[in-house]
C-alpha cells in the first residue's frame, strides 16, 4: 500500500459513521452522474469502498454493543462483556 493510500485509509478510520456515510453518499451521487474522468472515478470508487467497509465495521460494533445489553427480570438493564 502506498503512503497516499495509507493516509487515506487512516483518514477513513477517524471518521464517525455519520460522516463516512455522508461522504459515501456524495461519492455515489458523483459516480452516478458520470461526469468524472476515468482516473477520478476509479479513485472515488476506491475511497467509496473504504468508506463502505468502515461503515460496516461501525454498524457491526454498534450491533454488538446493543446485543450486550441485558434486561433483568426486575426490568433493570446492564451490559454483558462483548466477546
MARDO-779275 format. One record per residue: residue in one letter; x, y, z of N, C-alpha, C in turn; residue number from 1. Coordinates in steps of 0.2 Angstrom, whole numbers, m for minus. Layout:
<guses>
<guse><type>A</type><n_x>X</n_x><n_y>Y</n_y><n_z>Z</n_z><ca_x>X</ca_x><ca_y>Y</ca_y><ca_z>Z</ca_z><c_x>X</c_x><c_y>Y</c_y><c_z>Z</c_z><seq>NUM</seq></guse>
...
</guses>
This chain:
<guses>
<guse><type>X</type><n_x>4</n_x><n_y>m6</n_y><n_z>0</n_z><ca_x>0</ca_x><ca_y>0</ca_y><ca_z>0</ca_z><c_x>4</c_x><c_y>6</c_y><c_z>0</c_z><seq>1</seq></guse>
<guse><type>X</type><n_x>3</n_x><n_y>11</n_y><n_z>m4</n_z><ca_x>7</ca_x><ca_y>17</ca_y><ca_z>m5</ca_z><c_x>6</c_x><c_y>21</c_y><c_z>1</c_z><seq>2</seq></guse>
<guse><type>X</type><n_x>10</n_x><n_y>26</n_y><n_z>2</n_z><ca_x>9</ca_x><ca_y>31</ca_y><ca_z>8</ca_z><c_x>3</c_x><c_y>35</c_y><c_z>7</c_z><seq>3</seq></guse>
<guse><type>X</type><n_x>1</n_x><n_y>37</n_y><n_z>1</n_z><ca_x>m5</ca_x><ca_y>40</ca_y><ca_z>m1</ca_z><c_x>m11</c_x><c_y>36</c_y><c_z>1</c_z><seq>4</seq></guse>
<guse><type>X</type><n_x>m11</n_x><n_y>30</n_y><n_z>m1</n_z><ca_x>m17</ca_x><ca_y>25</ca_y><ca_z>1</ca_z><c_x>m17</c_x><c_y>24</c_y><c_z>9</c_z><seq>5</seq></guse>
<guse><type>X</type><n_x>m11</n_x><n_y>23</n_y><n_z>12</n_z><ca_x>m11</ca_x><ca_y>23</ca_y><ca_z>19</ca_z><c_x>m14</c_x><c_y>29</c_y><c_z>23</c_z><seq>6</seq></guse>
<guse><type>X</type><n_x>m13</n_x><n_y>35</n_y><n_z>20</n_z><ca_x>m15</ca_x><ca_y>41</ca_y><ca_z>23</ca_z><c_x>m23</c_x><c_y>41</c_y><c_z>22</c_z><seq>7</seq></guse>
<guse><type>X</type><n_x>m25</n_x><n_y>39</n_y><n_z>16</n_z><ca_x>m32</ca_x><ca_y>39</ca_y><ca_z>15</ca_z><c_x>m36</c_x><c_y>34</c_y><c_z>20</c_z><seq>8</seq></guse>
<guse><type>X</type><n_x>m33</n_x><n_y>28</n_y><n_z>21</n_z><ca_x>m36</ca_x><ca_y>23</ca_y><ca_z>25</ca_z><c_x>m36</c_x><c_y>25</c_y><c_z>32</c_z><seq>9</seq></guse>
<guse><type>X</type><n_x>m31</n_x><n_y>29</n_y><n_z>34</n_z><ca_x>m31</ca_x><ca_y>31</ca_y><ca_z>41</ca_z><c_x>m36</c_x><c_y>37</c_y><c_z>42</c_z><seq>10</seq></guse>
<guse><type>X</type><n_x>m37</n_x><n_y>41</n_y><n_z>37</n_z><ca_x>m42</ca_x><ca_y>46</ca_y><ca_z>37</ca_z><c_x>m49</c_x><c_y>43</c_y><c_z>38</c_z><seq>11</seq></guse>
<guse><type>X</type><n_x>m50</n_x><n_y>38</n_y><n_z>34</n_z><ca_x>m57</ca_x><ca_y>35</ca_y><ca_z>34</ca_z><c_x>m58</c_x><c_y>32</c_y><c_z>41</c_z><seq>12</seq></guse>
<guse><type>X</type><n_x>m53</n_x><n_y>29</n_y><n_z>44</n_z><ca_x>m54</ca_x><ca_y>26</ca_y><ca_z>51</ca_z><c_x>m55</c_x><c_y>31</c_y><c_z>56</c_z><seq>13</seq></guse>
<guse><type>X</type><n_x>m54</n_x><n_y>37</n_y><n_z>55</n_z><ca_x>m55</ca_x><ca_y>43</ca_y><ca_z>60</ca_z><c_x>m62</c_x><c_y>46</c_y><c_z>60</c_z><seq>14</seq></guse>
<guse><type>X</type><n_x>m66</n_x><n_y>44</n_y><n_z>54</n_z><ca_x>m72</ca_x><ca_y>47</ca_y><ca_z>53</ca_z><c_x>m78</c_x><c_y>43</c_y><c_z>57</c_z><seq>15</seq></guse>
<guse><type>X</type><n_x>m83</n_x><n_y>47</n_y><n_z>59</n_z><ca_x>m88</ca_x><ca_y>45</ca_y><ca_z>63</ca_z><c_x>m92</c_x><c_y>41</c_y><c_z>57</c_z><seq>16</seq></guse>
<guse><type>X</type><n_x>m97</n_x><n_y>37</n_y><n_z>60</n_z><ca_x>m101</ca_x><ca_y>33</ca_y><ca_z>55</ca_z><c_x>m105</c_x><c_y>38</c_y><c_z>51</c_z><seq>17</seq></guse>
<guse><type>X</type><n_x>m108</n_x><n_y>43</n_y><n_z>54</n_z><ca_x>m112</ca_x><ca_y>48</ca_y><ca_z>50</ca_z><c_x>m108</c_x><c_y>52</c_y><c_z>45</c_z><seq>18</seq></guse>
<guse><type>X</type><n_x>m102</n_x><n_y>54</n_y><n_z>47</n_z><ca_x>m98</ca_x><ca_y>57</ca_y><ca_z>42</ca_z><c_x>m96</c_x><c_y>53</c_y><c_z>36</c_z><seq>19</seq></guse>
<guse><type>X</type><n_x>m94</n_x><n_y>47</n_y><n_z>38</n_z><ca_x>m92</ca_x><ca_y>42</ca_y><ca_z>32</ca_z><c_x>m98</c_x><c_y>40</c_y><c_z>28</c_z><seq>20</seq></guse>
<guse><type>X</type><n_x>m104</n_x><n_y>40</n_y><n_z>31</n_z><ca_x>m110</ca_x><ca_y>38</ca_y><ca_z>26</ca_z><c_x>m111</c_x><c_y>44</c_y><c_z>22</c_z><seq>21</seq></guse>
<guse><type>X</type><n_x>m111</n_x><n_y>50</n_y><n_z>25</n_z><ca_x>m112</ca_x><ca_y>56</ca_y><ca_z>21</ca_z><c_x>m107</c_x><c_y>57</c_y><c_z>15</c_z><seq>22</seq></guse>
<guse><type>X</type><n_x>m101</n_x><n_y>55</n_y><n_z>16</n_z><ca_x>m96</ca_x><ca_y>56</ca_y><ca_z>11</ca_z><c_x>m97</c_x><c_y>50</c_y><c_z>6</c_z><seq>23</seq></guse>
<guse><type>X</type><n_x>m99</n_x><n_y>44</n_y><n_z>8</n_z><ca_x>m100</ca_x><ca_y>39</ca_y><ca_z>3</ca_z><c_x>m106</c_x><c_y>40</c_y><c_z>m1</c_z><seq>24</seq></guse>
<guse><type>X</type><n_x>m112</n_x><n_y>43</n_y><n_z>2</n_z><ca_x>m117</ca_x><ca_y>45</ca_y><ca_z>m2</ca_z><c_x>m115</c_x><c_y>50</c_y><c_z>m8</c_z><seq>25</seq></guse>
<guse><type>X</type><n_x>m111</n_x><n_y>55</n_y><n_z>m6</n_z><ca_x>m109</ca_x><ca_y>60</ca_y><ca_z>m11</ca_z><c_x>m105</c_x><c_y>57</c_y><c_z>m16</c_z><seq>26</seq></guse>
<guse><type>X</type><n_x>m101</n_x><n_y>52</n_y><n_z>m15</n_z><ca_x>m97</ca_x><ca_y>48</ca_y><ca_z>m20</ca_z><c_x>m101</c_x><c_y>45</c_y><c_z>m24</c_z><seq>27</seq></guse>
<guse><type>X</type><n_x>m106</n_x><n_y>41</n_y><n_z>m22</n_z><ca_x>m111</ca_x><ca_y>38</ca_y><ca_z>m26</ca_z><c_x>m115</c_x><c_y>42</c_y><c_z>m31</c_z><seq>28</seq></guse>
<guse><type>X</type><n_x>m117</n_x><n_y>48</n_y><n_z>m28</n_z><ca_x>m120</ca_x><ca_y>53</ca_y><ca_z>m32</ca_z><c_x>m116</c_x><c_y>55</c_y><c_z>m38</c_z><seq>29</seq></guse>
<guse><type>X</type><n_x>m109</n_x><n_y>57</n_y><n_z>m36</n_z><ca_x>m105</ca_x><ca_y>59</ca_y><ca_z>m41</ca_z><c_x>m103</c_x><c_y>54</c_y><c_z>m46</c_z><seq>30</seq></guse>
<guse><type>X</type><n_x>m102</n_x><n_y>47</n_y><n_z>m44</n_z><ca_x>m101</ca_x><ca_y>42</ca_y><ca_z>m49</ca_z><c_x>m107</c_x><c_y>41</c_y><c_z>m53</c_z><seq>31</seq></guse>
<guse><type>X</type><n_x>m113</n_x><n_y>41</n_y><n_z>m51</n_z><ca_x>m119</ca_x><ca_y>40</ca_y><ca_z>m55</ca_z><c_x>m120</c_x><c_y>46</c_y><c_z>m60</c_z><seq>32</seq></guse>
<guse><type>X</type><n_x>m117</n_x><n_y>52</n_y><n_z>m59</n_z><ca_x>m118</ca_x><ca_y>57</ca_y><ca_z>m63</ca_z><c_x>m114</c_x><c_y>56</c_y><c_z>m70</c_z><seq>33</seq></guse>
<guse><type>X</type><n_x>m109</n_x><n_y>52</n_y><n_z>m69</n_z><ca_x>m105</ca_x><ca_y>50</ca_y><ca_z>m75</ca_z><c_x>m100</c_x><c_y>56</c_y><c_z>m78</c_z><seq>34</seq></guse>
<guse><type>X</type><n_x>m100</n_x><n_y>61</n_y><n_z>m74</n_z><ca_x>m96</ca_x><ca_y>67</ca_y><ca_z>m76</ca_z><c_x>m89</c_x><c_y>67</c_y><c_z>m74</c_z><seq>35</seq></guse>
<guse><type>X</type><n_x>m86</n_x><n_y>62</n_y><n_z>m71</n_z><ca_x>m79</ca_x><ca_y>62</ca_y><ca_z>m69</ca_z><c_x>m75</c_x><c_y>59</c_y><c_z>m74</c_z><seq>36</seq></guse>
<guse><type>X</type><n_x>m69</n_x><n_y>61</n_y><n_z>m74</n_z><ca_x>m64</ca_x><ca_y>57</ca_y><ca_z>m78</ca_z><c_x>m63</c_x><c_y>50</c_y><c_z>m75</c_z><seq>37</seq></guse>
<guse><type>X</type><n_x>m60</n_x><n_y>46</n_y><n_z>m80</n_z><ca_x>m60</ca_x><ca_y>39</ca_y><ca_z>m78</ca_z><c_x>m55</c_x><c_y>38</c_y><c_z>m72</c_z><seq>38</seq></guse>
<guse><type>X</type><n_x>m50</n_x><n_y>41</n_y><n_z>m72</n_z><ca_x>m45</ca_x><ca_y>41</ca_y><ca_z>m66</ca_z><c_x>m48</c_x><c_y>43</c_y><c_z>m59</c_z><seq>39</seq></guse>
<guse><type>X</type><n_x>m52</n_x><n_y>49</n_y><n_z>m60</n_z><ca_x>m55</ca_x><ca_y>52</ca_y><ca_z>m54</ca_z><c_x>m61</c_x><c_y>47</c_y><c_z>m52</c_z><seq>40</seq></guse>
<guse><type>X</type><n_x>m64</n_x><n_y>44</n_y><n_z>m56</n_z><ca_x>m69</ca_x><ca_y>39</ca_y><ca_z>m54</ca_z><c_x>m67</c_x><c_y>33</c_y><c_z>m51</c_z><seq>41</seq></guse>
<guse><type>X</type><n_x>m61</n_x><n_y>31</n_y><n_z>m53</n_z><ca_x>m58</ca_x><ca_y>25</ca_y><ca_z>m50</ca_z><c_x>m56</c_x><c_y>27</c_y><c_z>m43</c_z><seq>42</seq></guse>
<guse><type>X</type><n_x>m53</n_x><n_y>32</n_y><n_z>m42</n_z><ca_x>m50</ca_x><ca_y>35</ca_y><ca_z>m36</ca_z><c_x>m56</c_x><c_y>36</c_y><c_z>m31</c_z><seq>43</seq></guse>
<guse><type>X</type><n_x>m62</n_x><n_y>38</n_y><n_z>m34</n_z><ca_x>m68</ca_x><ca_y>39</ca_y><ca_z>m30</ca_z><c_x>m71</c_x><c_y>33</c_y><c_z>m28</c_z><seq>44</seq></guse>
<guse><type>X</type><n_x>m71</n_x><n_y>28</n_y><n_z>m32</n_z><ca_x>m73</ca_x><ca_y>21</ca_y><ca_z>m31</ca_z><c_x>m69</c_x><c_y>18</c_y><c_z>m25</c_z><seq>45</seq></guse>
<guse><type>X</type><n_x>m63</n_x><n_y>18</n_y><n_z>m26</n_z><ca_x>m58</ca_x><ca_y>16</ca_y><ca_z>m20</ca_z><c_x>m60</c_x><c_y>19</c_y><c_z>m14</c_z><seq>46</seq></guse>
<guse><type>X</type><n_x>m61</n_x><n_y>25</n_y><n_z>m14</n_z><ca_x>m62</ca_x><ca_y>29</ca_y><ca_z>m7</ca_z><c_x>m69</c_x><c_y>26</c_y><c_z>m5</c_z><seq>47</seq></guse>
<guse><type>X</type><n_x>m74</n_x><n_y>26</n_y><n_z>m9</n_z><ca_x>m80</ca_x><ca_y>23</ca_y><ca_z>m8</ca_z><c_x>m80</c_x><c_y>16</c_y><c_z>m5</c_z><seq>48</seq></guse>
<guse><type>X</type><n_x>m76</n_x><n_y>12</n_y><n_z>m7</n_z><ca_x>m75</ca_x><ca_y>5</ca_y><ca_z>m5</ca_z><c_x>m73</c_x><c_y>5</c_y><c_z>2</c_z><seq>49</seq></guse>
<guse><type>X</type><n_x>m68</n_x><n_y>10</n_y><n_z>4</n_z><ca_x>m65</ca_x><ca_y>10</ca_y><ca_z>10</ca_z><c_x>m70</c_x><c_y>13</c_y><c_z>15</c_z><seq>50</seq></guse>
<guse><type>X</type><n_x>m74</n_x><n_y>18</n_y><n_z>13</n_z><ca_x>m79</ca_x><ca_y>21</ca_y><ca_z>17</ca_z><c_x>m85</c_x><c_y>15</c_y><c_z>19</c_z><seq>51</seq></guse>
<guse><type>X</type><n_x>m87</n_x><n_y>11</n_y><n_z>14</n_z><ca_x>m92</ca_x><ca_y>6</ca_y><ca_z>15</ca_z><c_x>m89</c_x><c_y>1</c_y><c_z>20</c_z><seq>52</seq></guse>
<guse><type>X</type><n_x>m83</n_x><n_y>m1</n_y><n_z>20</n_z><ca_x>m80</ca_x><ca_y>m6</ca_y><ca_z>24</ca_z><c_x>m80</c_x><c_y>m3</c_y><c_z>31</c_z><seq>53</seq></guse>
<guse><type>X</type><n_x>m78</n_x><n_y>4</n_y><n_z>32</n_z><ca_x>m78</ca_x><ca_y>7</ca_y><ca_z>38</ca_z><c_x>m85</c_x><c_y>8</c_y><c_z>41</c_z><seq>54</seq></guse>
<guse><type>X</type><n_x>m90</n_x><n_y>9</n_y><n_z>37</n_z><ca_x>m97</ca_x><ca_y>10</ca_y><ca_z>39</ca_z><c_x>m100</c_x><c_y>3</c_y><c_z>42</c_z><seq>55</seq></guse>
<guse><type>X</type><n_x>m98</n_x><n_y>m2</n_y><n_z>38</n_z><ca_x>m100</ca_x><ca_y>m9</ca_y><ca_z>40</ca_z><c_x>m97</c_x><c_y>m11</c_y><c_z>47</c_z><seq>56</seq></guse>
<guse><type>X</type><n_x>m91</n_x><n_y>m9</n_y><n_z>48</n_z><ca_x>m87</ca_x><ca_y>m11</ca_y><ca_z>54</ca_z><c_x>m91</c_x><c_y>m7</c_y><c_z>60</c_z><seq>57</seq></guse>
<guse><type>X</type><n_x>m92</n_x><n_y>m1</n_y><n_z>59</n_z><ca_x>m95</ca_x><ca_y>3</ca_y><ca_z>64</ca_z><c_x>m102</c_x><c_y>1</c_y><c_z>66</c_z><seq>58</seq></guse>
<guse><type>X</type><n_x>m106</n_x><n_y>m2</n_y><n_z>61</n_z><ca_x>m113</ca_x><ca_y>m5</ca_y><ca_z>62</ca_z><c_x>m112</c_x><c_y>m11</c_y><c_z>66</c_z><seq>59</seq></guse>
<guse><type>X</type><n_x>m107</n_x><n_y>m15</n_y><n_z>64</n_z><ca_x>m106</ca_x><ca_y>m21</ca_y><ca_z>67</ca_z><c_x>m104</c_x><c_y>m20</c_y><c_z>75</c_z><seq>60</seq></guse>
<guse><type>X</type><n_x>m100</n_x><n_y>m15</n_y><n_z>76</n_z><ca_x>m98</ca_x><ca_y>m13</ca_y><ca_z>83</ca_z><c_x>m104</c_x><c_y>m11</c_y><c_z>87</c_z><seq>61</seq></guse>
<guse><type>X</type><n_x>m109</n_x><n_y>m7</n_y><n_z>84</n_z><ca_x>m115</ca_x><ca_y>m4</ca_y><ca_z>87</ca_z><c_x>m119</c_x><c_y>m10</c_y><c_z>88</c_z><seq>62</seq></guse>
<guse><type>X</type><n_x>m120</n_x><n_y>m15</n_y><n_z>84</n_z><ca_x>m124</ca_x><ca_y>m21</ca_y><ca_z>85</ca_z><c_x>m122</c_x><c_y>m25</c_y><c_z>90</c_z><seq>63</seq></guse>
<guse><type>X</type><n_x>m115</n_x><n_y>m26</n_y><n_z>91</n_z><ca_x>m113</ca_x><ca_y>m30</ca_y><ca_z>96</ca_z><c_x>m114</c_x><c_y>m26</c_y><c_z>103</c_z><seq>64</seq></guse>
<guse><type>X</type><n_x>m113</n_x><n_y>m20</n_y><n_z>103</n_z><ca_x>m115</ca_x><ca_y>m16</ca_y><ca_z>110</ca_z><c_x>m122</c_x><c_y>m17</c_y><c_z>112</c_z><seq>65</seq></guse>
<guse><type>X</type><n_x>m127</n_x><n_y>m16</n_y><n_z>107</n_z><ca_x>m134</ca_x><ca_y>m17</ca_y><ca_z>108</ca_z><c_x>m135</c_x><c_y>m24</c_y><c_z>111</c_z><seq>66</seq></guse>
<guse><type>X</type><n_x>m132</n_x><n_y>m29</n_y><n_z>107</n_z><ca_x>m133</ca_x><ca_y>m36</ca_y><ca_z>109</ca_z><c_x>m131</c_x><c_y>m37</c_y><c_z>116</c_z><seq>67</seq></guse>
<guse><type>X</type><n_x>m126</n_x><n_y>m33</n_y><n_z>119</n_z><ca_x>m123</ca_x><ca_y>m34</ca_y><ca_z>125</ca_z><c_x>m128</c_x><c_y>m32</c_y><c_z>131</c_z><seq>68</seq></guse>
<guse><type>X</type><n_x>m133</n_x><n_y>m28</n_y><n_z>129</n_z><ca_x>m137</ca_x><ca_y>m25</ca_y><ca_z>134</ca_z><c_x>m142</c_x><c_y>m31</c_y><c_z>136</c_z><seq>69</seq></guse>
<guse><type>X</type><n_x>m142</n_x><n_y>m32</n_y><n_z>143</n_z><ca_x>m146</ca_x><ca_y>m37</ca_y><ca_z>146</ca_z><c_x>m152</c_x><c_y>m34</c_y><c_z>150</c_z><seq>70</seq></guse>
<guse><type>X</type><n_x>m158</n_x><n_y>m37</n_y><n_z>149</n_z><ca_x>m163</ca_x><ca_y>m34</ca_y><ca_z>153</ca_z><c_x>m164</c_x><c_y>m40</c_y><c_z>159</c_z><seq>71</seq></guse>
<guse><type>X</type><n_x>m164</n_x><n_y>m38</n_y><n_z>165</n_z><ca_x>m165</ca_x><ca_y>m42</ca_y><ca_z>170</ca_z><c_x>m173</c_x><c_y>m43</c_y><c_z>172</c_z><seq>72</seq></guse>
<guse><type>X</type><n_x>m174</n_x><n_y>m48</n_y><n_z>176</n_z><ca_x>m181</ca_x><ca_y>m49</ca_y><ca_z>177</ca_z><c_x>m185</c_x><c_y>m43</c_y><c_z>181</c_z><seq>73</seq></guse>
<guse><type>X</type><n_x>m181</n_x><n_y>m39</n_y><n_z>185</n_z><ca_x>m184</ca_x><ca_y>m34</ca_y><ca_z>188</ca_z><c_x>m184</c_x><c_y>m28</c_y><c_z>184</c_z><seq>74</seq></guse>
<guse><type>X</type><n_x>m183</n_x><n_y>m28</n_y><n_z>177</n_z><ca_x>m183</ca_x><ca_y>m23</ca_y><ca_z>172</ca_z><c_x>m177</c_x><c_y>m18</c_y><c_z>172</c_z><seq>75</seq></guse>
<guse><type>X</type><n_x>m172</n_x><n_y>m20</n_y><n_z>176</n_z><ca_x>m166</ca_x><ca_y>m16</ca_y><ca_z>176</ca_z><c_x>m162</c_x><c_y>m18</c_y><c_z>170</c_z><seq>76</seq></guse>
<guse><type>X</type><n_x>m158</n_x><n_y>m14</n_y><n_z>167</n_z><ca_x>m153</ca_x><ca_y>m15</ca_y><ca_z>162</ca_z><c_x>m146</c_x><c_y>m15</c_y><c_z>164</c_z><seq>77</seq></guse>
<guse><type>X</type><n_x>m142</n_x><n_y>m20</n_y><n_z>161</n_z><ca_x>m135</ca_x><ca_y>m20</ca_y><ca_z>162</ca_z><c_x>m132</c_x><c_y>m22</c_y><c_z>156</c_z><seq>78</seq></guse>
<guse><type>X</type><n_x>m125</n_x><n_y>m22</n_y><n_z>156</n_z><ca_x>m122</ca_x><ca_y>m25</ca_y><ca_z>150</ca_z><c_x>m118</c_x><c_y>m31</c_y><c_z>152</c_z><seq>79</seq></guse>
<guse><type>X</type><n_x>m117</n_x><n_y>m35</n_y><n_z>147</n_z><ca_x>m113</ca_x><ca_y>m41</ca_y><ca_z>147</ca_z><c_x>m107</c_x><c_y>m40</c_y><c_z>143</c_z><seq>80</seq></guse>
<guse><type>X</type><n_x>m101</n_x><n_y>m43</n_y><n_z>145</n_z><ca_x>m95</ca_x><ca_y>m42</ca_y><ca_z>141</ca_z><c_x>m96</c_x><c_y>m44</c_y><c_z>134</c_z><seq>81</seq></guse>
<guse><type>X</type><n_x>m94</n_x><n_y>m40</n_y><n_z>129</n_z><ca_x>m94</ca_x><ca_y>m42</ca_y><ca_z>122</ca_z><c_x>m88</c_x><c_y>m46</c_y><c_z>120</c_z><seq>82</seq></guse>
<guse><type>X</type><n_x>m90</n_x><n_y>m52</n_y><n_z>117</n_z><ca_x>m85</ca_x><ca_y>m57</ca_y><ca_z>115</ca_z><c_x>m80</c_x><c_y>m54</c_y><c_z>110</c_z><seq>83</seq></guse>
</guses>
